[in-house]
Amino acid sequence: MAGRIVQGMSIPAVEESWARIEAWLARHAPVSRARLRPPAAGEEIRAAERELGLVFPPDLVASLRCHDGADHGEGAPEVAYYGPPARVADIVRHTAMLRDIGTDLGDVDGDEDELGAYWRQEWLLITLGADGQASDGLFLTVRPGPGHGRVGHSRTEDAPVFTPWSSLRHLLADFAEALEEGRPFAGRVPVGIDGALRWEDDRSVVSDPVSPLALAARSAEPEPPAPVEPAAPSAPAPTEDRGAGPRLTFVRVAPPRPQPLPDQPDLVFAEGLTPAELLRRLGAIPATVRPRSRPHAEHAAASPWAAHRPMVRAGTTGGWAYAVQEEGAAQFVRPEVLRAVSEGTRAVALTRQGPEVRRTVVVDGVPDEEAARLVMSPRENVASVPDRKLARRLGVDPWPGSTTAYARLLTELDGEFGIRYRPGDDAGTGLPSALLLPLLDDLPDPACGPAGEVRGFGLAALVDRTRPERLRRACAAQLRRLAAETGIDAYPEIADALARTGRAERNGSDAGEHLGPDAGEPLGPDAREPLGLDAGEHLGPDAATNLGLGVGDPLDLRIRTLAAETWAARQSVRDGTGPVGPEDLSAWIAREGAAQALRAFVLLPVPMAAERILGVRLSARWRDELATDLGEGGTQPAAGRVNS
């Protein structure tokens, strides 16, 4: 980590640290070693000092006398995500540029808060930042005082900060130690890949994150607040008799209150279904199904019991079942949801998200593009957009054109589909309602194929040179490693799926008997198909169901639950409420990502699944582990092989 060498310890000289850095690069990253420039000339350094009007700290002079930064381009050695070391010319050019920007922004040189500015005149850029963004690099401060020579980080999207390094000498010592011992440096681990220095995120997650859904399960659903009875009018207070003379009366005149906006919720209608069936298709959680009025549903959905899950109410109108979304992330705009709702029938959705009003018609899973409608209106009369419910209550309408369009499209449903519905008519009625466990997002279309690279690793080259069955076995092994490091292998449904995929790999073509009746159907010449069967075989239509991935099956419910945990944790951290912290959110994100990678391994061609799996691995040594899983060891050069 940054600042590993503590105060009181002997910090190696700049020259010693550079010698260690050079030695490691020569062994593990010779391409990056070759990018280091020769020493800067003393006159060049002095000319830079004169041009900038500053005296360089001794550590910076010593470093430049070892190497005048690094040449730009592929393979340049980077100081983690702070970018490559700057050349003398870079220091002059970028420091001057950043000074000009700070001046334009009104930075005040005499400000006592050194970090209270975009860029100080006393700062010197020493690294070029990620992707060559100088405004995101490291700097040294030469402001007189106890902090002279301290290392700071100029951040493009945020205020500058000081790092734990008290000097460039300190930074270089930590850098050398991280290279030699493979320790994290600024949260990343150095590796030599294809002869170049690369950095992998050193990610780990808490093993037992706080569960928003478990907290919700321990909370009771709040009952609706009792209606407030209007107070009886009180008798007027007696007035003092002041005689029959003239009186002065003050009357307060207030402008008329704006009328609340009409209720325009997201709606979906399904022909021929019952409300219970519609709720089931939407992903209703059975234990939460009960009659609720709109105020009751809104009150319950805003409580800890709901854990930020969507709340819907369902009813019937004519020959259609309908659902109204009362709270939560929008569901009726999602193609996955409309496909499920319209199975064997047709569905019509009317949704509004800010200025966007959309009507969508889906017939047995296929969108009817000719029946679709989309209206976008400009914002009017308001400088900022309040919360949707607050805006409705206050009568503030940022998009009156969209309000009119929603009402028109709702009316047109009667003439075109025989759907007659007005949102306010059922507000006080106790309709069947439930919280939803949202359906999973669609996976990418297999026709799109995988990315050429993942995390800087040449995936396309690996796919081209690796036999399909070997690639499948390696991906299955990577998936098991991912499940272990994220902790999802503790869930019975996931452990069972991992065991089944493992048996499929070991049993070869016999795996078809575990995965569905069509698993042995020949595919043709391209054998890189889903879930690790022998070349030329695929899962068949029943495989996802047999592995528990059909909608409502155990594995499907587990992955949806993990997605709901992640969503609820993200909202809790954003709101700053409850015991869920950022470390819990990171763990849920990792678990959901790993579970989605398992789903991809079951349902997508192996190269696309490999992209998912490798993209969410936590271990910084995943490249070495992949080489092991491929059976490559150190006997042949592999694409992206870590130099050890």
C-alpha positions in Angstrom: 0.0 0.0 0.0 1.0 3.6 -0.3 3.3 4.8 2.4 4.3 1.4 3.6 7.7 2.6 4.9 6.8 4.2 8.3 8.4 7.2 9.8 11.6 6.4 11.7 12.6 3.6 9.2 15.6 4.2 7.0 14.3 5.1 3.5 16.7 4.1 0.7 18.3 6.8 -1.4 16.6 7.7 -4.7 19.5 6.1 -6.6 19.2 2.8 -4.7 15.5 2.6 -5.3 15.9 3.3 -9.0 18.6 0.5 -9.2 16.1 -2.0 -7.7 13.3 -0.8 -10.1 15.7 -1.2 -13.1 16.7 -4.7 -12.0 13.1 -5.9 -11.7 12.0 -4.4 -15.0 15.0 -6.0 -16.7 13.9 -9.4 -15.5 10.2 -9.2 -15.8 9.3 -6.3 -18.1 12.2 -5.6 -20.5 10.0 -3.7 -22.9 9.2 -1.2 -20.1 12.8 -1.1 -19.0 13.8 0.0 -22.5 11.3 2.9 -22.3 13.2 4.5 -19.4 15.1 7.4 -20.7 18.8 8.2 -20.0 19.7 10.7 -17.2 18.7 14.3 -17.7 21.5 16.8 -18.1 22.2 19.1 -15.2 21.8 22.2 -17.4 18.4 20.9 -18.7 17.2 20.7 -15.1 18.5 24.1 -14.2 16.8 25.6 -17.4 13.5 24.0 -16.3 13.9 25.6 -12.8 14.5 29.0 -14.4 11.5 28.7 -16.7 9.1 27.7 -14.0 10.7 30.0 -11.4 11.1 27.2 -8.8 13.9 25.2 -7.3 13.4 21.5 -7.8 13.5 19.4 -4.6 16.7 17.4 -4.2 14.7 14.1 -4.6 13.4 15.2 -7.9 16.8 16.2 -9.2 18.3 12.9 -8.0 15.5 11.0 -9.8 15.9 12.9 -13.0 19.7 12.3 -12.9 18.9 8.6 -12.9 16.2 8.7 -15.6 14.7 11.6 -17.5 11.3 10.0 -17.1 10.1 7.5 -19.7 9.4 7.6 -23.4 5.7 7.7 -24.2 3.9 4.8 -25.9 3.0 1.2 -25.5 4.9 -0.5 -22.7 5.9 2.7 -20.9 6.4 1.9 -17.2 3.6 3.4 -15.2 3.5 4.2 -11.5 0.2 2.3 -10.9 -2.7 4.4 -12.2 -0.7 7.7 -11.8 0.9 7.2 -15.2 4.5 7.1 -16.4 7.2 9.3 -14.8 7.4 12.7 -16.5 10.4 13.9 -18.5 11.9 17.3 -17.7 10.2 18.7 -20.8 6.9 17.2 -19.6 7.3 18.8 -16.2 7.8 22.2 -17.7 5.0 22.0 -20.3 2.3 20.4 -18.2 3.1 22.4 -15.1 2.8 25.6 -17.1 -0.5 24.4 -18.7 -2.0 23.5 -15.3 -0.9 26.8 -13.8 -2.8 28.6 -16.6 -5.9 26.6 -16.0 -5.7 27.3 -12.3 -5.3 31.1 -13.0 -8.4 31.0 -15.3 -10.4 29.3 -12.5 -9.4 32.1 -10.1 -6.9 30.2 -7.8 -5.5 32.5 -5.1 -1.8 32.1 -4.4 -2.0 33.3 -0.8 -4.7 30.9 0.2 -3.7 29.1 3.4 -5.5 25.9 2.3 -2.9 24.5 -0.1 -5.4 22.0 -1.5 -8.1 24.7 -1.9 -7.2 25.3 -5.6 -7.1 23.6 -8.9 -3.3 24.0 -9.2 -0.8 25.9 -7.2 2.2 27.8 -8.6 4.4 25.8 -6.2 3.4 22.4 -7.6 5.5 20.4 -10.1 3.9 17.6 -12.1 6.0 14.4 -11.8 3.8 11.7 -13.5 1.6 12.0 -16.6 -1.6 10.5 -15.2 -3.7 7.7 -16.5 -4.1 7.6 -20.3 -1.8 10.6 -20.6 -4.2 12.9 -18.6 -1.7 15.2 -16.9 -4.4 16.7 -14.8 -4.7 13.2 -13.1 -1.0 12.8 -12.3 1.2 13.1 -9.2 2.8 16.4 -8.2 5.4 17.6 -5.7 4.8 20.7 -3.6 7.7 23.1 -3.2 5.7 25.5 -1.0 7.9 26.4 2.0 7.1 24.7 5.3 6.9 21.3 6.8 5.1 19.8 3.7 7.9 20.8 1.3 8.5 18.0 -1.2 5.3 16.1 -0.3 3.6 14.1 -3.0 0.1 15.0 -4.0 -2.4 13.7 -6.5 -4.2 16.1 -8.9 -7.5 14.6 -9.9 -9.4 15.5 -13.0 -12.9 15.0 -11.6 -12.2 16.0 -8.0 -10.2 18.2 -5.7 -6.5 17.5 -5.3 -5.3 15.5 -2.4 -2.0 14.7 -0.7 -0.8 11.1 -0.7 0.8 9.2 2.2 4.2 9.7 0.6 6.1 12.5 2.4 8.6 12.7 -0.5 9.5 11.4 -3.9 12.3 9.3 -2.2 9.6 7.7 -0.1 7.4 7.0 -3.1 10.3 5.4 -5.1 11.2 3.2 -2.1 7.6 1.9 -1.9 7.5 1.4 -5.7 10.7 -0.7 -5.6 9.4 -2.8 -2.7 6.1 -3.4 -4.5 7.9 -4.7 -7.6 10.3 -7.0 -5.7 7.7 -8.5 -3.4 4.6 -8.4 -5.5 2.8 -6.2 -2.9 0.0 -3.8 -3.6 1.0 -0.3 -4.5 -1.8 2.3 -4.4 -4.2 -0.6 -4.4 -2.8 -2.4 -7.4 -0.3 -5.3 -7.9 2.5 -5.1 -10.4 2.9 -7.9 -12.9 5.1 -8.3 -16.0 3.0 -9.3 -19.0 4.4 -9.8 -22.5 7.5 -8.0 -21.4 5.7 -4.9 -20.1 4.9 -3.7 -16.6 1.1 -3.9 -16.0 -1.0 -3.3 -12.9 -3.8 -5.5 -11.7 -6.4 -4.4 -9.2 -5.8 -6.1 -5.8 -9.4 -6.8 -5.0 -10.8 -8.6 -2.0 -14.2 -8.5 -0.4 -15.6 -9.0 3.0 -16.7 -12.6 3.6 -19.9 -11.8 5.4 -21.4 -8.6 4.0 -24.4 -7.0 5.6 -27.4 -8.2 3.8 -30.1 -5.5 3.0 -32.6 -8.3 2.3 -31.9 -10.0 5.6 -32.4 -6.7 7.4 -35.7 -6.4 5.5 -36.8 -9.9 6.5 -36.4 -8.9 10.2 -38.6 -5.8 9.7 -42.4 -5.9 9.7 -44.3 -4.4 6.9 -45.9 -1.1 8.2 -49.6 -0.9 8.1 -51.1 2.1 6.3 -51.5 5.2 8.5 -54.9 5.7 9.8 -56.9 8.4 7.9 -56.9 11.7 9.6 -60.3 12.8 10.7 -60.9 16.5 10.1 -61.1 18.4 13.3 -64.5 19.8 14.3 -64.8 23.5 13.7 -64.3 25.4 16.9 -66.6 28.1 18.1 -65.4 31.6 17.3 -63.9 33.4 20.2 -66.0 36.1 21.7 -65.1 39.6 20.5 -64.7 42.5 22.7 -67.4 45.1 22.3 -65.6 48.3 21.3 -68.7 50.2 20.4 -70.1 51.1 17.1 -67.2 53.1 15.7 -65.3 52.3 12.6 -63.0 49.2 12.6 -59.9 48.4 10.6 -59.8 44.8 9.4 -56.7 43.0 7.9 -57.3 40.3 5.4 -54.4 38.0 4.2 -54.7 37.3 0.5 -52.6 34.3 -0.8 -52.2 33.3 -4.4 -54.2 30.2 -5.3 -52.4 26.9 -4.6 -51.5 25.0 -7.8 -53.5 21.9 -8.4 -51.6 18.6 -8.0 -50.5 17.0 -11.3 -52.5 14.0 -12.6 -51.2 10.6 -11.5 -49.3 9.1 -14.4 -47.7 5.8 -13.2 -46.0 3.1 -15.3 -48.7 0.6 -16.5 -48.7 -2.8 -18.2 -51.7 -4.6 -19.5 -51.8 -8.3 -20.4 -54.8 -9.7 -22.4 -56.6 -12.7 -20.9 -54.4 -13.0 -17.7 -55.6 -12.9 -14.1 -54.0 -10.4 -11.7 -52.3 -13.3 -9.9 -50.8 -14.7 -13.1 -49.6 -11.2 -14.1 -47.9 -10.7 -10.7 -46.2 -14.1 -11.0 -44.9 -13.2 -14.5 -43.5 -9.9 -13.1 -41.6 -11.8 -10.4 -43.8 -11.2 -7.4 -42.4 -12.5 -4.1 -45.1 -14.8 -2.8 -44.7 -13.9 0.8 -45.4 -10.2 0.1 -48.7 -10.7 -1.9 -51.7 -9.1 -0.3 -54.3 -6.5 -1.0 -53.1 -2.9 -0.8 -54.5 0.5 -1.6 -52.1 2.9 -3.3 -51.3 4.9 -0.1 -50.7 1.5 1.6 -48.4 0.3 -1.2 -46.5 3.6 -1.3 -46.1 3.6 2.5 -44.9 0.0 2.6 -42.5 0.4 -0.3 -40.8 3.4 1.4 -40.0 1.3 4.5 -37.0 -0.8 5.4 -39.2 -3.8 4.9 -39.2 -3.3 1.1 -35.4 -3.0 0.8 -35.8 -0.8 -2.4 -37.6 -3.6 -4.3 -40.3 -2.6 -6.8 -43.9 -2.6 -5.6 -46.8 -3.2 -8.0 -50.5 -3.5 -7.7 -52.7 -5.5 -10.1 -56.3 -5.5 -11.2 -58.5 -6.2 -14.2 -60.3 -4.0 -16.8 -62.4 -5.6 -19.4 -60.5 -8.7 -20.7 -57.1 -7.4 -19.5 -55.2 -7.7 -16.3 -53.1 -4.7 -15.5 -50.3 -3.8 -13.1 -49.4 -0.4 -11.8 -45.9 0.2 -10.5 -46.1 2.2 -7.3 -42.4 2.4 -6.3 -38.9 1.1 -7.2 -36.7 0.8 -10.3 -38.8 1.0 -13.5 -39.8 -2.5 -14.7 -42.2 -2.0 -17.6 -39.7 -0.5 -19.9 -37.5 -3.6 -19.8 -37.7 -6.0 -22.8 -37.1 -9.0 -20.5 -40.2 -8.1 -18.4 -42.5 -7.4 -21.4 -41.4 -10.7 -23.1 -42.4 -12.6 -19.9 -45.7 -10.8 -19.5 -46.7 -11.3 -23.2 -45.9 -15.0 -23.4 -48.8 -16.7 -25.2 -50.8 -13.4 -25.3 -50.2 -9.7 -26.0 -49.1 -7.0 -23.6 -49.3 -3.2 -23.8 -47.1 -1.0 -21.6 -47.5 2.8 -21.0 -44.6 4.3 -19.2 -43.3 7.7 -18.3 -39.7 8.5 -17.3 -39.3 12.3 -17.0 -39.9 13.7 -20.5 -40.1 10.3 -22.1 -43.6 8.8 -22.6 -43.6 5.4 -24.3 -46.2 3.0 -25.5 -44.9 -0.5 -26.2 -46.9 -3.4 -27.6 -45.5 -7.0 -27.5 -47.2 -10.0 -28.9 -46.0 -13.3 -27.5 -42.5 -11.9 -26.9 -42.2 -10.1 -30.2 -42.4 -6.2 -30.1 -44.9 -4.7 -32.5 -42.9 -1.8 -33.8 -45.8 -0.3 -35.8 -47.9 0.0 -32.6 -45.1 1.6 -30.6 -45.3 5.3 -29.7 -42.6 7.6 -28.2 -43.0 11.2 -27.1 -40.2 13.5 -25.9 -41.1 17.0 -24.9 -38.8 20.0 -23.9 -38.5 21.1 -20.3 -40.5 24.3 -19.6 -40.7 26.9 -16.9 -38.4 25.3 -14.3 -34.7 25.7 -13.6 -34.3 22.4 -11.9 -36.4 19.2 -11.8 -37.8 18.2 -8.4 -38.5 14.6 -7.4 -41.3 13.1 -9.4 -43.7 12.7 -6.4 -42.8 16.1 -5.0 -43.3 17.7 -8.4 -46.7 16.1 -8.7 -47.8 17.1 -5.2 -46.6 20.7 -5.7 -48.2 21.0 -9.2 -44.8 21.7 -10.8 -44.7 20.3 -14.3 -41.3 20.4 -16.0 -42.7 18.7 -19.1 -46.3 19.7 -19.8 -46.1 18.3 -23.3 -45.3 14.8 -21.9 -48.1 15.1 -19.4 -50.5 15.8 -22.2 -49.1 13.0 -24.4 -49.5 10.4 -21.5 -53.2 11.4 -21.1 -53.7 11.1 -24.9 -52.0 7.7 -25.2 -54.0 6.4 -22.2 -57.2 7.5 -23.8 -56.2 5.9 -27.2 -55.9 2.5 -25.4 -59.7 2.3 -25.3 -60.2 2.7 -29.0 -57.3 0.6 -30.1 -57.3 -2.2 -27.6 -60.5 -1.9 -25.6 -58.5 -1.0 -22.5 -60.4 1.6 -20.3 -58.4 2.6 -17.3 -57.8 5.8 -15.2 -55.0 5.6 -12.6 -56.9 7.5 -9.9 -60.0 5.3 -9.9 -58.5 2.4 -8.0 -56.2 4.4 -5.6 -58.3 3.6 -2.6 -59.1 0.0 -3.6 -57.2 -2.9 -2.0 -55.8 -4.6 -5.1 -53.6 -7.7 -5.2 -50.0 -6.4 -4.8 -46.5 -7.5 -4.1 -42.8 -6.7 -4.0 -40.9 -7.9 -7.0 -37.7 -9.9 -7.3 -36.9 -8.4 -10.7 -36.2 -10.7 -13.7 -32.6 -10.9 -14.9 -31.4 -8.7 -17.7 -30.9 -10.3 -21.1 -27.5 -11.7 -21.9 -25.7 -10.3 -25.0 -26.6 -11.7 -28.3 -24.2 -14.6 -29.1 -23.9 -13.3 -32.6 -22.0 -10.3 -31.2 -19.1 -12.4 -30.2 -16.5 -11.7 -27.4 -14.3 -8.7 -27.1 -10.8 -9.0 -28.5 -9.3 -8.1 -25.1 -10.4 -8.3 -21.5 -8.4 -6.3 -18.9 -5.5 -5.9 -21.4 -5.5 -9.7 -22.0 -5.6 -11.0 -25.6 -8.8 -13.0 -25.4 -9.2 -13.3 -29.2 -5.6 -14.7 -29.6 -6.3 -17.2 -26.8 -9.5 -18.4 -28.5 -7.8 -18.7 -31.9 -4.9 -20.8 -30.6 -6.7 -23.0 -28.0 -8.7 -26.2 -28.7 -12.4 -25.7 -27.7 -12.5 -28.4 -25.1 -9.3 -27.1 -23.4 -10.8 -23.6 -23.4 -14.0 -24.9 -21.8 -12.1 -26.8 -19.1 -10.0 -23.7 -18.3 -13.1 -21.5 -18.1 -14.8 -24.0 -15.8 -11.7 -23.9 -13.6 -11.7 -20.1 -13.6 -15.3 -20.1 -12.7 -14.7 -22.3 -9.7 -11.9 -20.0 -8.6 -14.2 -17.0 -9.0 -16.9 -18.6 -7.0 -14.5 -19.4 -4.2 -13.0 -15.9 -4.0 -16.3 -14.2 -4.0 -18.0 -16.7 -1.6 -20.9 -17.6 -3.9 -19.9 -21.3 -3.7 -21.5 -21.3 -0.3 -24.9 -21.0 -1.8 -26.4 -24.5 -2.3 -27.9 -23.7 -5.7 -24.6 -22.3 -7.0 -22.6 -25.2 -5.5 -24.9 -27.7 -7.2 -24.6 -25.9 -10.6 -20.8 -25.8 -10.3 -20.7 -29.5 -9.4 -22.9 -30.3 -12.5 -20.7 -28.3 -14.8 -17.7 -30.0 -13.4 -19.3 -33.4 -14.1 -20.0 -32.3 -17.6 -16.4 -31.5 -18.1 -15.2 -34.8 -16.7 -17.8 -36.9 -18.5 -17.5 -35.4 -21.9 -20.4 -36.3 -24.2 -22.1 -38.2 -21.4 -22.8 -34.8 -19.8 -25.8 -34.5 -22.1 -27.8 -36.9 -19.8 -27.4 -34.3 -17.0 -28.3 -31.3 -19.1 -31.3 -32.1 -21.3 -32.5 -34.4 -24.0 -31.0 -32.4 -26.9 -27.6 -31.9 -25.5 -26.0 -34.2 -28.0 -27.5 -32.6 -31.1 -24.7 -31.8 -33.5 -23.9 -28.1 -34.1 -21.6 -28.1 -37.1 -18.0 -26.9 -37.4 -18.0 -24.3 -34.7 -17.7 -26.1 -31.4 -17.3 -23.1 -29.1 -20.8 -23.3 -27.7 -22.3 -23.0 -24.3 -21.3 -24.9 -21.1 -18.3 -27.1 -21.7 -19.6 -30.1 -23.6 -17.6 -32.0 -26.1 -16.8 -30.4 -29.5 -19.9 -30.3 -31.7 -22.4 -30.5 -28.9 -24.6 -27.9 -27.1 -27.1 -27.7 -24.3 -30.4 -27.9 -26.0 -33.6 -26.1 -25.0 -34.0 -27.8 -21.6 -30.5 -27.4 -20.3 -31.0 -24.0 -18.6 -34.1 -25.5 -16.8 -32.3 -28.6 -15.8 -29.5 -26.5 -14.3 -32.0 -24.4 -12.3 -31.9 -21.4 -14.6 -35.5 -21.4 -15.8 -37.5 -18.5 -14.5 -38.4 -19.2 -11.0 -36.0 -22.1 -10.7 -33.5 -22.3 -7.7 -30.4 -21.0 -9.5 -32.4 -18.2 -11.2 -33.9 -17.1 -7.9 -30.5 -17.1 -6.3 -29.0 -14.9 -9.0 -32.0 -12.5 -8.9 -31.7 -12.3 -5.1 -28.0 -11.4 -5.4 -29.0 -8.7 -7.9 -31.6 -7.4 -5.5 -29.0 -7.4 -2.7 -26.7 -5.3 -4.9 -29.4 -2.8 -5.9 -30.5 -2.4 -2.3 -27.0 -2.0 -1.0 -26.2 0.6 -3.7 -29.3 2.7 -2.7 -28.4 2.4 1.0 -24.9 3.6 0.5 -26.0 6.4 -1.8 -28.6 7.6 0.8 -26.2 7.1 3.7 -28.8 5.2 5.7 -28.6 2.0 7.7 -25.7 -0.3 8.5 -24.8 -1.1 4.9 -21.4 0.3 4.0 -19.2 0.6 0.9 -17.4 -2.6 1.7 -20.7 -4.5 1.8 -21.7 -3.0 -1.5 -18.4 -4.1 -3.0 -19.0 -7.6 -1.8 -22.5 -7.8 -3.3 -21.3 -6.4 -6.6 -18.6 -9.1 -6.7 -21.1 -11.8 -5.8 -23.6 -10.7 -8.4 -20.9 -10.5 -11.0 -19.6 -14.0 -10.3 -23.2 -15.4 -10.4 -23.8 -13.7 -13.7 -20.6 -15.2 -15.0 -21.9 -18.6 -14.1 -25.1 -17.9 -15.9 -23.1 -16.8 -19.0 -21.1 -20.0 -18.8 -24.3 -22.0 -19.0 -26.0 -19.9 -21.7 -23.4 -18.3 -23.9 -20.6 -19.5 -26.2 -17.5 -20.2 -24.2 -15.5 -17.3 -25.6 -18.2 -14.8 -24.5 -18.4 -16.6 -21.1 -14.7 -16.3 -20.8 -14.9 -12.6 -21.2 -17.4 -12.4 -18.3 -15.5 -14.7 -16.0 -12.0 -13.1 -16.5 -13.5 -9.6 -16.3 -14.7 -10.1 -12.7 -11.9 -12.2 -11.3 -10.6 -10.7 -8.0 -7.2 -12.3 -7.8 -4.4 -10.2 -9.2 -2.8 -13.5 -10.3 -5.6 -14.6 -12.5 -3.4 -14.7 -15.6 -1.0 -17.2 -14.0 -3.9 -19.2 -12.8 -5.4 -19.2 -16.3 -2.1 -20.4 -17.7 -2.2 -23.2 -15.2 -5.8 -24.1 -16.0 -5.0 -24.2 -19.7 -2.2 -26.6 -18.9 0.4 -24.2 -20.3 2.6 -23.8 -17.2 5.8 -22.2 -18.2 6.6 -24.4 -21.1 5.3 -22.1 -23.9 4.7 -18.4 -24.3 1.1 -17.6 -23.8 -0.9 -14.5 -24.8 -0.8 -12.2 -21.8 1.4 -14.6 -19.9 2.8 -13.2 -16.6 6.5 -13.1 -16.6 7.8 -14.9 -13.5 
